[in-house]
Amino acid sequence: MLELDIKGRAGDFPIEAAFRSEAGVTALFGRSGAGKTSIVDMLAGLRRPEAGRIAVDGEVLFDSEAGIDLPIERRRLGYVFQEARLFPHLTVAGNLSYGQRLVPAGAANADADRVIDLLDLRPLLERRPAGLSGGERQRVAIGRALLAAPRLLLMDEPLANLDAPRRGEILGFVEQLRDDLGIAIVYVSHNMDEIIRLADNMVVISDGRVAAMGSVAEITSRLDLRPLTGRWDAGAVLATEVAEQDPRDGLTRLAFAGGDLWIPRLDLPLGAPLRVRVRARDVALALEPPRAVSVLNVYRGRVVEIGDDDGPQVDVLVDIGSPLWARITRRSQRELDIAPGRQVHAMVKAVAVDRHSLGGRDPGRGYRRR
């Protein structure tokens, strides 16, 4: 468990943050310049807070009142930066061995073969960083951090400098680390798709402070956080599992608390858990049950909240057994008299679900997203 309650400054920028995180992936989310990296640097020991306390698994790393400030090498925290920061004169094997040399006396060594195979590094061992792609360099950086046997892995925007194909590649490897190694990860990002795929819990950072914290589904369902979490791609995150495969029509049925969600076929076994984001802009509302329409996913629900934004569009939070957002025009809201308490039918096109924002957690089945 990570316990953090600190105050400090990064230049003239004030930092005041307090949160806890358990095993799994905790995402620090916020816009560029929000203070995410400064907080993680203070956790790692690269910056010193002015006051507060940091503890990991019961060991105090920093306590201003007790005069405790462990040096970086004694904190046993792995750090993966935006750039891989590999030693250019060493081979991949040499960079990985450097991580092993950082293991403190008495600490259990990470299984090097397992890490190498998990990150698909074996074909790269004799190569040098200059001959690697950006994604390959990041995989080596992750492996080096893991082989130092950290009790907590810090990842600061590790995909920010990669193109889309390489980002998808590294995300898959981080998912495997999360599921296969069970290591606790603090993952810094301003990309909501990454967080939905990877994170269990989410801490929203704004102006150096914690604006909100909770599960990914809880945070993404809050209308009041849209200025911080992003309005254009805003939507609900549904916790589902694979309930049926329809090979004839190339569809997969996902079951969740609000009913069933049909989407284009996924190569996953029955029962596989999956997190799905349904964007508000892909949800339409009707007062009567729709008939003779092409939309496969229709849910009866009740309007819970209406956004207060100015402009021609308005966001509507609907309870269908799970929170679901819909984005409609103000004209439609007025003409349909959409207001809190109103019964509506929400419609989601199967083809509207973004496959890139699907996130799965494997409790032991060993599946991968295809």
SVG drawing of the C-alpha trace seen along z (x, -y; Angstrom):
<svg xmlns="http://www.w3.org/2000/svg" viewBox="-43 -31 73 51">
<polyline fill="none" stroke="black" stroke-width="0.4" points="0.0,0.0 1.1,-3.5 0.2,-6.3 1.1,-9.8 0.4,-13.2 2.8,-15.9 3.2,-19.6 5.9,-21.3 6.8,-23.3 8.2,-22.6 9.7,-26.0 6.9,-28.5 4.3,-25.8 2.6,-24.6 2.1,-20.9 -0.4,-19.7 -1.5,-16.1 -2.8,-13.3 -4.0,-9.8 -3.7,-6.1 -3.4,-3.3 -3.6,0.4 -2.3,3.2 -3.0,2.9 -2.8,-0.2 -3.4,-3.7 -3.5,-6.3 -2.6,-9.9 -4.6,-11.8 -4.5,-15.4 -3.7,-17.8 -0.1,-18.6 1.4,-20.9 -1.1,-19.8 1.7,-18.6 1.6,-14.8 5.3,-14.4 6.3,-16.6 4.2,-14.4 5.8,-11.2 9.3,-12.8 8.7,-13.5 7.5,-9.9 10.6,-8.6 13.0,-10.9 14.0,-13.0 12.4,-16.1 12.0,-16.8 8.6,-17.8 8.5,-20.7 6.3,-18.7 4.3,-15.6 4.7,-11.8 5.2,-9.0 5.0,-5.3 5.1,-2.2 4.0,1.2 4.3,-0.2 7.9,-1.5 8.2,-5.3 10.2,-6.8 9.7,-10.4 8.4,-12.1 9.2,-15.8 8.3,-15.7 10.3,-12.6 13.3,-13.8 13.1,-10.7 14.1,-11.1 15.4,-7.9 17.7,-8.2 16.5,-7.1 18.4,-3.8 16.9,-2.7 13.3,-3.4 13.0,-0.3 10.8,-2.1 11.2,-1.4 10.8,-4.4 10.0,-4.4 10.3,-7.8 8.9,-9.2 12.3,-8.5 13.8,-5.1 17.1,-6.6 19.1,-3.4 22.9,-3.3 23.9,-3.6 27.3,-1.8 25.6,1.3 23.7,4.0 20.1,4.8 21.4,7.6 23.8,5.1 21.1,2.6 18.9,5.4 21.9,6.6 22.3,3.1 18.8,3.3 19.7,6.5 22.7,4.9 20.3,2.4 18.5,5.1 19.3,4.4 20.8,7.1 18.1,9.4 15.5,8.5 14.1,11.2 15.5,11.1 13.0,10.8 12.9,13.8 15.0,12.5 13.9,15.1 10.3,14.5 10.6,10.7 12.6,11.1 10.0,13.5 7.0,11.4 8.4,8.3 9.6,10.3 13.2,9.1 15.1,12.3 15.6,11.5 17.0,8.1 19.6,9.1 22.7,8.5 21.6,5.3 22.4,1.8 19.8,-1.0 20.7,-2.9 19.4,0.0 16.1,0.3 12.7,-1.2 11.1,-3.5 8.7,-0.8 11.6,1.7 13.6,-0.8 10.6,-1.4 10.2,2.4 13.9,2.6 13.4,-0.3 10.5,1.5 12.5,4.7 15.4,2.9 13.1,1.3 11.4,4.7 14.7,6.5 15.6,4.1 12.9,5.9 10.8,2.7 7.8,2.9 6.2,0.2 6.6,-0.7 6.3,-4.3 5.5,-5.0 5.5,-8.6 3.9,-9.1 5.8,-6.1 3.9,-6.2 4.0,-9.9 6.8,-9.8 5.5,-6.8 3.4,-6.6 0.0,-4.8 1.1,-1.3 4.0,-1.4 1.6,-2.7 -0.7,0.2 2.2,2.6 3.5,1.2 0.0,1.1 -0.4,4.8 2.9,5.5 1.9,3.3 -1.4,5.2 0.6,8.4 2.8,7.1 -0.3,6.0 -2.0,9.4 0.9,11.8 3.3,10.2 0.7,8.5 3.0,5.6 1.6,2.3 1.9,-0.5 1.4,-4.2 0.8,-5.2 0.9,-8.9 -1.0,-9.9 -3.2,-12.6 -4.6,-10.0 -8.0,-8.6 -7.8,-5.6 -4.6,-4.4 -6.2,-4.8 -9.4,-3.0 -7.4,-0.1 -5.0,0.2 -6.1,-1.4 -8.2,-0.2 -8.3,-3.5 -7.8,-7.1 -6.5,-10.2 -7.4,-13.4 -4.7,-16.1 -5.3,-19.8 -3.1,-22.7 -0.9,-20.5 -3.8,-19.2 -6.0,-16.2 -9.3,-17.2 -11.0,-13.7 -10.1,-10.1 -12.0,-6.8 -12.6,-3.9 -12.2,-4.6 -15.9,-4.0 -16.9,-6.4 -14.6,-9.2 -15.7,-9.0 -19.4,-9.1 -19.1,-12.4 -20.4,-15.3 -18.7,-17.9 -15.3,-16.5 -15.7,-17.0 -13.6,-20.2 -10.7,-18.1 -11.3,-14.7 -12.2,-16.0 -15.5,-16.7 -15.1,-15.6 -14.3,-12.0 -16.3,-11.9 -18.4,-8.8 -19.3,-6.0 -17.0,-3.1 -18.9,0.2 -17.6,3.3 -18.7,6.2 -17.9,9.8 -18.1,11.8 -21.5,13.6 -21.9,14.9 -20.1,15.1 -22.2,14.9 -19.9,16.2 -22.7,15.9 -23.0,12.1 -19.5,11.4 -20.7,10.1 -19.9,10.4 -22.5,10.0 -21.2,8.4 -23.2,8.6 -23.1,5.8 -25.3,4.4 -27.4,2.5 -28.1,5.4 -26.3,6.6 -24.1,4.8 -23.5,6.1 -20.3,5.1 -18.2,6.3 -16.7,9.7 -13.7,10.0 -11.5,13.0 -12.1,13.6 -13.4,16.6 -16.8,16.6 -16.6,15.1 -13.6,12.9 -13.9,9.5 -13.7,6.4 -14.0,2.7 -15.8,0.7 -16.1,-3.0 -19.3,-4.2 -18.8,-7.8 -21.6,-10.3 -21.6,-11.4 -22.5,-7.9 -25.7,-7.6 -29.1,-8.8 -32.3,-9.2 -35.9,-8.4 -39.1,-8.8 -40.7,-5.7 -39.3,-2.2 -37.8,-2.5 -39.2,-0.1 -37.8,1.1 -34.4,-0.6 -30.9,0.7 -29.5,0.0 -28.9,3.3 -28.4,1.8 -31.4,0.2 -31.8,-0.4 -34.6,-1.8 -33.4,-4.2 -34.0,-7.3 -32.4,-10.7 -30.2,-11.5 -28.5,-14.7 -28.2,-17.4 -25.0,-19.2 -25.0,-23.0 -22.7,-23.8 -23.5,-26.8 -23.8,-26.1 -26.0,-24.0 -25.2,-20.6 -26.0,-19.2 -24.8,-16.1 -27.3,-13.9 -26.5,-11.3 -28.9,-8.3 -29.2,-5.4 -29.7,-2.2 -28.5,0.0 -25.1,-1.5 -24.3,-5.2 -24.5,-6.1 -23.9,-9.5 -25.8,-10.8 -24.9,-14.0 -27.9,-15.7 -28.8,-19.1 -30.5,-21.6 -33.3,-21.7 -33.9,-18.0 -33.7,-18.4 -36.3,-21.2 -38.7,-19.5 -38.5,-16.1 -38.6,-17.8 -35.5,-15.8 -35.1,-16.5 -34.0,-14.7 -36.4,-11.9 -37.7,-11.5 -37.9,-7.9 -36.0,-7.5 -34.6,-4.8 -30.9,-5.1 -29.6,-3.7 -26.0,-2.7 -24.9,-1.5 -22.8,1.6 -20.3,0.2 -19.8,-2.9 -17.9,-1.2 -14.2,-2.0 -12.1,1.2 -9.0,-0.8 -10.5,-1.8 -11.4,1.7 -9.5,2.8 -9.5,6.3 -8.3,7.8 -7.5,11.5 -8.0,13.3 -6.3,16.4 -7.7,17.2 -4.7,15.9 -6.6,14.2 -5.4,11.3 -7.3,8.7 -6.9,9.3"/>
</svg>
